[in-house]
């Protein structure tokens, strides 16, 4: 649990991890205005971080991959394999592995080898499923929004006995992602220009929330 925060008005004891707030303040308050990026790497440091196939996307890949291994190990350590918590850990392991594969287009970004029948239909011209037109255009954002609201609020609030779901402490890792995608989508219908797509900035919080949840429970499982 987060430590007390000292302020001029007294101590604040948060019930959630505040890292997502510190992270976003650092990204938008420091990296966003950090100079000389174009001189050194051709783009701003901010655009470099949020770019397709950039540092944050690769960090997400590694976090999902490690989460898959950790969740599967937790599942193996559980005695009752058919109990709901065990099955959820197995599901987390499977989904994390799938998402990790999707992040690097199942190795195409490393090897250049893909499946032409999929990449020809793909919005980004790559071998992955989440950028196929129907899923990308109609399902991808709602999936992010619904799943992040479930992980960041509904899950721990309504299913308190299921410890395989992220706890209240991890809420902000998911709720900020849901908020970004909701605001991004609703801006399509607004009278102003659609907001900038900073999805990699926020999706890093999602992968980090899953990874830290798995890591915390992995440590518990080996004690």
N, C-alpha and C positions, 0 to 999 in steps of 0.2 A: 504494500500500500504506500501511496505517496506520503512524504514527510510533511510536517507542518511548514507553512510558508509565513515568514515574519514580514509584517507590513507596519507602516507607521500607525495603523489603526488597530493593530493586534495580530494575533495568529489566525491563519486560515488553514483548516484541515480538509483537504480535498479527498473525496471518495474515489476519485479516478486518477489515472496517470495523466500528468500534464505534458508529457513529452510531445504529443501532437501539436499543442499550442506553441511550445518552444521551437519546434521544427518549422512550423509555418511562419512564425515571426522571423526566424533566421533566414528562411528562403526569400520571403517577400520584403523583409526589412534590411537585409544585408546582401545576399547573393544577387537579388534583383537589381541593385544599384552598383554592384562591385565593378570597377572599371577595367579597361584594357583587354577584355575578352576577345573583342574583334581583332585586336592587334596580335594576340598570341595564338588564338585557335580559330579565328575567322568568324565566330559568332559570340554573342554575349554569354557570360557564364551561366546565366539563367536559362537561356535557350539551349545551351549545351546540356544542362542537367535534364531538361524536360524533353529532349529530342527523342525521336524514334530510334531505337537501338542505342540509346545513350546510357550514361552511368546508372541512373535510377531504374531503368528497365532491366538492366543486367543484375542489379541488386535484388530486384523483385524475383527474377528467375532463381537466384541462389537461395533466397529466403523460402520460396515455395518448394524448391527441391529439398532443402534441409527439413522443412516442415513435414514433408511427406515421409521422410525417413524417421523423424522423431515420432510422428503420430503412429506410424506402423509399429515402431518399437513399443510404444505405450500399449497398443492393442495386444501385442504378443505377451506383454507382461501381465495382462489382466487374466484372472482365473476364469471368469465367466464370459466366454467369448460371445455368447448370444444375448447378453444383457445390453440394454439400450446405450449406455455409455460406451461400451466396447464397440458397438456397431457404428456409433458416431465417430469414434477415433479412426476406425477403418475407412469410413466415408471421407473424413478429413485427409487421410493419407492418400486416397485415390484421387480426390479432387485437386489436392495440392500438386500431385504429380502431373495431372492433366493440364493444369494451369501453367506449370513450369514449362511443359512441352509447348504449349500454345505461345508462351512469351517469346520463344526463340524459333517459332514456326517449325517445331519438331526437328531442329538441327539444320534447317535450310540456311539460316543466317550464318552458320559456321561452315557448312560444307558446300553450300550453293546447290545442293541436290534437293529437289522437291517433287511433288506430284502435280504434273501439268494440268490434269483435269480439275484439280482444286484451285490451283493458283490462277488459272484462266478466269475463274468465276470470282475470285477473291477481290475485295475492294482494294487491298494493298498489293495484289499480285503475288501473294505468298501462300505457302502450304499451312494454313491454319483454318480452324472452323469458326472462330469467333468473328472473323472479318468477312464471312460469306454474306452476301447482300441482305438476305432476310433477317438473319440474326443480328448483323451489325446495325441495320437501319431501324429495326423495330424492337428487338429483345435485349440487346446488350446493356443499354442504360437502365431500363427497368430492372434487369437482373441485379445490377450493381446496387441500385437504390433499395430494392426489397431485401436483398441478402444482407446489406450493411445495416439496415434498420433492425433486422432480425438479430444479427450478431451484436449490435451495439446497444440494443434496448429490449426488444421483445423477448429474446432468448433467456437472458439472465433474470428478467422480471417475471416471466410466466412459467419458466421451467427451472426452478431453483435447485431441484434435486439432480439435474443433469449437469454434472461438472465437466463434461467433455465440451460444453459450450463455453465461449469466453465469459469471464466474470464481469461484473460491473466496472471493475478497475480498468478494463480495456476499452470501455465504451467509446472514447473520443477517437480511437484509431479507426473506427468504423463509421461513426456518425458524421464526421467531417467529410468523408467520401460520399455518403448519401446526400449530404447537403450540397456538395459541389455539383454532383450529377443532376440533382433536382433543379438547381439554379441554372445550370447549363442548358437543360432541356426546356425549362420554362422560358428562357430568353429567346427561344425560337418564336414564341408567340407574342413577344413583347413588341413595343413600338420602337425600341432602340436596336442598335446593332448587337448581334449575338456576342456573348462574352467569349474571351479567349479560351481555347481548349488547353487547360493545364492538367490534363488527366494523369500524366505520369507523376506529377508532383503529389497528387492526392492518392493515386493507386499505391504509391510506396507506403503510405500509412496502412492501407489494407493488408498488404503482404507482411508488413512489420508486426501488425496486430496478430495475425495468424501465427507467425513465427514465434513471437514472444509467448503467446498462449501455449504453443506446443513445447517450447523450451522449458517454461515454468513447470508444466506437468511432467515432462521427461525427468527433470531433476527430482521431483517428488517420487517418481516411480522407481528410481534407483537407490533411494534411501533405505 
